[in-house]
Amino acid sequence: MIPFTDEELKPAVENVIEKVRPSIKLDGGDIRLIAIKSGIIYVQLQGACVGCASSGTTLKYGVEKQMKALIHPELTVVNVPAGWEEKLDQLG
């Protein structure tokens, strides 16, 4: 169980996103925090990341790995496709 509320997680999550953003931007992409719900971090990969075959790897082994290492090992990161920002309960 994650010992933080979603609001308590937000500053730490934003900090990690800022740490990983430069490497994502090197390849023409970007990342945006959409929401945090019950310890699940919803982000949106943008730019060149959209449709890139490596975006899943970037998400799991780049972004999520950093979240787990720097914040809490039980965190999960989910990419939100464009147009799904209001349908987070349907992602997983």
N, CA and C of each residue as an Amber inpcrd file, in Angstrom:
protein
   276
   0.8400000  -1.1900000   0.0000000   0.0000000   0.0000000   0.0000000
   0.8790000   1.2460000   0.0000000   0.4950000   2.1970000  -0.7960000
   1.2650000   3.4320000  -0.9170000   0.8840000   4.3600000   0.2380000
   1.8740000   4.7770000   1.0380000   1.5710000   5.5730000   2.2430000
   1.4130000   7.0780000   1.9890000   0.9840000   7.4570000   0.8130000
   0.8190000   8.8640000   0.4790000  -0.5410000   9.0650000  -0.1730000
  -1.1220000  10.2410000   0.0250000  -2.3350000  10.5790000  -0.7250000
  -1.8960000  11.0090000  -2.1170000  -2.8460000  11.0380000  -3.0280000
  -2.5410000  11.4730000  -4.3880000  -2.0070000  12.9030000  -4.3900000
  -2.5670000  13.7510000  -3.5450000  -2.0980000  15.1490000  -3.4670000
  -0.6740000  15.2250000  -2.9240000  -0.3410000  14.3670000  -1.9610000
   1.0190000  14.3480000  -1.4160000   2.0130000  13.8520000  -2.4620000
   1.5830000  12.9750000  -3.3430000   2.4540000  12.4400000  -4.3900000
   2.7640000  13.4620000  -5.4830000   1.8500000  14.3800000  -5.7220000
   1.9500000  15.2640000  -6.8790000   3.2830000  16.0030000  -6.9900000
   3.7930000  16.6800000  -5.9420000   5.0710000  17.3880000  -6.1020000
   6.2350000  16.4500000  -6.4370000   6.2610000  15.2770000  -5.8270000
   7.3330000  14.3190000  -6.0930000   7.2390000  13.7900000  -7.5210000
   6.0290000  13.5160000  -7.9770000   5.8150000  13.0240000  -9.3370000
   6.2320000  14.0940000 -10.3450000   5.8320000  15.3340000 -10.1040000
   6.2120000  16.4280000 -11.0040000   7.7310000  16.5850000 -11.0590000
   8.3950000  16.3890000  -9.9310000   9.8530000  16.4810000  -9.8730000
  10.5080000  15.3980000 -10.7320000  10.0050000  14.1700000 -10.6370000
  10.5540000  13.0720000 -11.4470000  10.3000000  13.3400000 -12.9350000
   9.1210000  13.8310000 -13.2630000   8.8220000  14.1490000 -14.6640000
   9.8110000  15.1740000 -15.1990000  10.1350000  16.1710000 -14.3910000
  11.1100000  17.1770000 -14.8280000  12.4950000  16.5610000 -15.0230000
  12.8240000  15.5310000 -14.2490000  14.1200000  14.8500000 -14.3920000
  14.1960000  14.0140000 -15.6650000  13.0920000  13.3830000 -16.0510000
  13.1120000  12.5200000 -17.2360000  12.8020000  13.2860000 -18.5250000
  12.1820000  14.4300000 -18.3970000  11.7640000  15.2090000 -19.5790000
  12.9170000  15.5030000 -20.5410000  14.1170000  15.9360000 -20.0790000
  15.1870000  16.2390000 -21.0380000  15.5540000  15.0670000 -21.9390000
  15.5830000  13.8540000 -21.4040000  15.9380000  12.7090000 -22.2540000
  14.8190000  12.3960000 -23.2400000  13.5840000  12.6220000 -22.8530000
  12.4560000  12.4050000 -23.7740000  12.4780000  13.4590000 -24.8760000
  12.8160000  14.6870000 -24.5030000  12.8640000  15.7720000 -25.4890000
  13.9990000  15.5930000 -26.4960000  15.0560000  14.8830000 -26.1070000
  16.1670000  14.6240000 -27.0300000  15.6970000  13.9100000 -28.2860000
  14.6650000  13.0970000 -28.1370000  14.1280000  12.3440000 -29.2700000
  12.8940000  13.0070000 -29.8810000  12.6430000  14.2600000 -29.5100000
  11.5240000  14.9980000 -30.0970000  10.1910000  14.7960000 -29.4040000
  10.2030000  14.1990000 -28.2340000   8.9640000  13.9570000 -27.5020000
   8.8100000  14.8650000 -26.3070000   7.7820000  14.6130000 -25.5440000
   7.5470000  15.3290000 -24.2930000   6.6370000  14.4680000 -23.4360000
   6.4680000  14.8680000 -22.1820000   5.6220000  14.1410000 -21.2450000
   4.8640000  15.1470000 -20.4060000   3.5870000  14.8270000 -20.1500000
   2.7400000  15.7320000 -19.3650000   1.9820000  14.9090000 -18.3340000
   1.9430000  15.4090000 -17.1010000   1.1590000  14.7570000 -16.0480000
  -0.3130000  15.0720000 -16.2740000  -1.1380000  14.0310000 -16.3390000
  -2.5740000  14.2010000 -16.5120000  -3.2770000  14.1430000 -15.1560000
  -2.9760000  13.1020000 -14.3650000  -3.6350000  12.9360000 -13.0640000
  -2.9090000  11.8790000 -12.2490000  -3.2340000  11.8710000 -10.9590000
  -2.7970000  10.8030000 -10.0600000  -4.0580000  10.3300000  -9.3490000
  -4.3570000   9.0430000  -9.4860000  -5.5570000   8.4760000  -8.8620000
  -5.2010000   7.1560000  -8.2130000  -5.3600000   7.0900000  -6.9050000
  -5.0980000   5.8680000  -6.1320000  -3.7000000   5.3280000  -6.3980000
  -2.7350000   6.2230000  -6.4800000  -1.3510000   5.8160000  -6.6830000
  -0.9870000   5.4600000  -8.1050000  -1.9230000   5.6000000  -9.0150000
  -1.6310000   5.3750000 -10.4330000  -1.3750000   6.7370000 -11.0590000
  -0.2420000   6.8500000 -11.7210000   0.1660000   8.1130000 -12.3290000
  -0.1710000   8.0660000 -13.8080000  -1.0300000   8.9640000 -14.2210000
  -1.4540000   9.0460000 -15.6180000  -0.6880000  10.1700000 -16.2950000
   0.0780000   9.8050000 -17.3070000   0.8570000  10.7800000 -18.0590000
   0.4850000  10.6720000 -19.5290000   0.8720000  11.6780000 -20.2740000
   0.6410000  11.6410000 -21.7200000   1.9670000  11.8970000 -22.4130000
   2.4000000  10.8990000 -23.1750000   3.5820000  11.0730000 -24.0030000
   3.1480000  11.8580000 -25.2340000   3.9530000  12.8360000 -25.6240000
   3.5700000  13.7300000 -26.7020000   4.6740000  13.8520000 -27.7360000
   4.3920000  14.5800000 -28.7870000   5.3720000  14.8170000 -29.8450000
   5.7500000  13.5340000 -30.5470000   7.0500000  13.3440000 -30.7500000
   7.5360000  12.1660000 -31.4680000   7.2460000  10.8580000 -30.7360000
   6.8970000  10.9230000 -29.4540000   6.5790000   9.7110000 -28.6960000
   5.2620000   9.0840000 -29.1500000   4.3560000   9.9000000 -29.6810000
   3.0560000   9.3900000 -30.1150000   3.2740000   8.4490000 -31.3060000
   2.8840000   7.2140000 -31.1260000   3.0260000   6.2290000 -32.1920000
   4.4050000   5.6030000 -32.3010000   5.3460000   6.0230000 -31.4850000
   6.7000000   5.4640000 -31.5290000   6.6980000   4.0650000 -30.9220000
   7.3660000   3.1570000 -31.5740000   7.4370000   1.7740000 -31.0950000
   8.1430000   1.6590000 -29.7490000   8.9930000   2.6100000 -29.4240000
   9.7380000   2.5660000 -28.1650000   9.0280000   3.2840000 -27.0220000
   7.8570000   3.8550000 -27.2570000   7.2050000   4.6410000 -26.2100000
   6.8300000   3.7920000 -24.9960000   6.4430000   2.5450000 -25.1970000
   6.1360000   1.6650000 -24.0750000   7.3570000   1.4000000 -23.2160000
   8.4900000   1.2280000 -23.8680000   9.7560000   1.0250000 -23.1520000
  10.1320000   2.2870000 -22.3920000   9.9870000   3.4230000 -23.0300000
  10.2730000   4.7040000 -22.3720000   9.4170000   4.8450000 -21.1250000
   8.1570000   4.4940000 -21.2350000   7.2380000   4.6410000 -20.1220000
   7.6010000   3.7140000 -18.9670000   7.7740000   2.4210000 -19.2540000
   8.0090000   1.4370000 -18.1870000   9.4320000   1.4670000 -17.6300000
  10.4250000   1.5240000 -18.5220000  11.8100000   1.4050000 -18.0670000
  12.5020000   2.7460000 -17.8780000  11.8460000   3.8090000 -18.2630000
  12.3750000   5.1480000 -18.0310000  11.5780000   5.8370000 -16.9470000
  10.3550000   6.2040000 -17.2660000   9.5230000   6.9900000 -16.3600000
   9.1070000   6.1860000 -15.1170000   8.4770000   5.0310000 -15.3240000
   7.9920000   4.2590000 -14.1800000   9.1290000   3.7910000 -13.2800000
  10.2220000   3.3810000 -13.8650000  11.3690000   2.9260000 -13.0720000
  11.8770000   4.0440000 -12.1570000  11.9320000   5.2570000 -12.6750000
  12.3640000   6.3960000 -11.8610000  11.3540000   6.7060000 -10.7590000
  10.0720000   6.6310000 -11.0800000   9.0290000   6.8690000 -10.0690000
   9.1550000   5.8640000  -8.9330000   9.3560000   4.6000000  -9.2870000
   9.4720000   3.5460000  -8.2720000  10.7330000   3.7220000  -7.4330000
  11.8370000   4.0890000  -8.0720000  13.1050000   4.2290000  -7.3640000
  13.1270000   5.4690000  -6.4690000  12.5700000   6.5670000  -6.9500000
  12.6890000   7.8350000  -6.2290000  11.5110000   8.1620000  -5.3130000
  10.3590000   7.5060000  -5.5330000   9.1830000   7.8370000  -4.7180000
   8.6910000   6.6250000  -3.9300000   8.1980000   5.5830000  -4.6360000
   7.6700000   4.3930000  -3.9580000   7.6190000   3.2320000  -4.9500000
   8.0370000   2.0370000  -4.5220000   8.1310000   0.8980000  -5.4430000
   6.7990000   0.3610000  -5.9560000   5.6740000   0.7810000  -5.4020000
   4.3830000   0.2610000  -5.8480000   3.6640000   1.1820000  -6.8360000
   4.3060000   2.2610000  -7.2460000   3.6640000   3.1790000  -8.1870000
   3.5650000   2.5600000  -9.5790000   2.5290000   2.9240000 -10.2920000
   2.3110000   2.4830000 -11.6610000   2.1180000   3.7140000 -12.5290000
   2.6860000   3.6960000 -13.7190000   2.5430000   4.8010000 -14.6560000
   1.7880000   4.2960000 -15.8790000   0.7610000   5.0500000 -16.2840000
  -0.0740000   4.6840000 -17.4270000  -0.0650000   5.8360000 -18.4220000
   0.1470000   5.5170000 -19.6920000   0.0840000   6.5370000 -20.7370000
  -1.3760000   6.7700000 -21.1180000  -1.7250000   8.0470000 -21.2620000
  -3.0830000   8.4410000 -21.6410000  -3.0580000   8.8980000 -23.0970000
  -3.6710000   8.1260000 -23.9900000  -3.7080000   8.5560000 -25.3900000
  -4.5010000   9.8660000 -25.5270000  -4.1650000  10.6480000 -26.5280000
  -4.8910000  11.8890000 -26.7900000  -6.3800000  11.5850000 -26.9490000
  -7.2000000  12.3720000 -26.2920000  -8.6390000  12.1780000 -26.3370000
  -9.1950000  11.3200000 -25.2100000  -8.3300000  10.7140000 -24.4240000
  -8.7500000   9.8470000 -23.3220000  -8.6010000  10.5050000 -21.9540000
  -8.2960000  11.7810000 -21.9130000  -8.0450000  12.4650000 -20.6510000
  -9.2300000  12.3960000 -19.6810000 -10.4400000  12.2890000 -20.1990000
 -11.6390000  12.2050000 -19.3640000 -12.1200000  10.7790000 -19.1740000
 -11.3550000   9.7920000 -19.6400000 -11.7520000   8.3810000 -19.5610000
 -10.7070000   7.5510000 -18.8250000 -10.0800000   8.1260000 -17.8070000
  -8.9780000   7.4400000 -17.1360000  -9.4150000   6.1130000 -16.5210000
 -10.6580000   6.0110000 -16.0960000 -11.1430000   4.7760000 -15.4910000
 -11.1940000   3.6240000 -16.4940000 -11.1080000   3.9250000 -17.7760000
 -11.1330000   2.8870000 -18.8140000  -9.7290000   2.4350000 -19.2230000
  -8.7060000   3.0950000 -18.6690000  -7.3210000   2.7210000 -18.9730000
  -6.8060000   1.7830000 -17.9050000  -5.7630000   1.0320000 -18.2260000
  -5.2060000   0.1730000 -17.1970000  -4.2150000  -0.7050000 -17.7110000
